[in-house]
Amino acid sequence: MMKIIMVCSGGMSSSIVVNTIKKEAEKEGIDIEIKAVGTGEFADKIKDGWDLVLVAPQVRHRLDSFEEQAKAAGIPIEVIPPQSYSPLGGTKLITQVKKYL
Amino acid sequence: MTKFLQWVEKVLMPPMAKLSEQRHLRAIRDGIVSTLPLIIVGSFFLIFSNPPIPKLAAKMSTELAGKIAIPVRITVGLMSLYASYGIGYSLSKSYKLDGVSGGILSLTAFIMTTIPLNIDGIGWTLPMGNLGGAGMFVAILMAIFAVEIMRILQTRNISIRMPEGVPDSVARSFEALIPAAVVITIIWAVRVMIGFDIQAFIMNIFKPLVRAGNTLPGILIPILLITLLWATGIHGVSIVGSIARPIWLTLSDENMMAIADGAKILPNIAPEPFFQWFIWIGGSGATLALVILFLTSKSKYLKQLGRTSILPSICNINEPVIFGAPIVLNPLLGIPFIIGPMITGVVTYFAMYFNMVARPATLPPWTLPAPIGAYLATNGDWKAAVLVIINIIIMIAIYYPFFKAYEKQLLAEEGKIEEELS
């Protein structure tokens, strides 16, 4: 199983995108666990053992500090492109995730 | 417009994003945000102590109202106290110093600027007047002072070290000994022995800034910066808020305390709920209006986007719209997204300036539908809910021509795809 952590501003909007990814993964038969966190919780939650970090586009200006923390934890990190960050971006989102399977 | 948006992304956004990521500003933001749950709960007690239903309010005795308002005084009325701990904790964490020690030291430094009084029959008492929103900037500067002293002493290796084998928590408290002694002695000397009023001094410096936040330019500038940043896909409120939130909370605290003291007309127009409920209806850029238009769209894509994002939009979550439509770097939808909120901002400002609508004070949770949030934030003024509806209608009118032009573009594309398929 693949474990993904997604960081956005408050962890609210990303939960919508998280559901989109979950649905799409189910369709393709991929086993994933995915959790959305706000920027404040990120430093603590990153230590819980993940396979991939996704960064919501609206907090991409903080990528440097997220990258540093992800690197320290040895986890690959990716920014979600703005055009796939919506409930209708499922296919694009799952393609981005599948690279790390 | 495309060029302008690119300019915003390349020139305006990077320095602002960098500023908001600055260590001290980030600590201030995180520290203050950690007090929001208390303020939201305090808000509810304030609403209950002044119930918006006239019949209930008439039955409420002053004594009972005073009792219900006690949690307001302990949460909102001591807001800066909690913030000082939060800021000190975050700042010392960012230096990889012990967070709890930094938080406690900041709290001490802040309280040291208040002189306790010995009152007959009560004993030693701390005056609360400057421990709420009024003292926010004092709390911020004292937290920075305390943690910086801690850091300087640490980097110079000035601390009491315990031999190995001493438990961590004990060693830690000894490490904080010298910083605590230095911080307390300096503030004590300045405040008590010399008699220099640190609080009044800092509050006077920041007073013009807080008052400016309450003027028409003071609301239009943050509105413009927030939509400009969002138009490039960056979380505008989180960046602008890291600088403006201390001001917004100070204004909000003054209003809440005025209600608790029984005032009818509140002193300030533009605390944070002004923006939250009257301007950002459906999220930054007031996109609820746009989503309503999407629901009526002939374009399949926009219609489906409207359907999937109407519920989050009612709860003021609009990332699906901003990134889905998209509004980001889209000149057509970007124009009303930036201009519309400035117009509703002016309308709302004057409606409150002339007291046609009550001024907002309390902070209901931001995911409530806007008319309800506005009603609660103004302590139960139904006209506030009406103003929200008027603002939605204004935004629909502003978005409409741009939406139609964009729909035409999409319909042409959708038509082309269908032609190719058939």
Interface residues (C-beta under 8 A of the other chain):
Chain A: C8 S9 M12 S13 I16 V17 T39 G40 A56 P57 Q58 V59 R60 H61 R62 D64 S65 P82 Q83 S84 Y85 S86 P87 L88 G89
Chain B: M13 P14 A17 K18 S20 E21 D30 V33 W230 G233 I234 H235 S238 I239 Y301 Q304 L305 T308 S309 P312 I317 N318 E319 P320 V321 I322 F323 G324 P326 V328 L329 T367
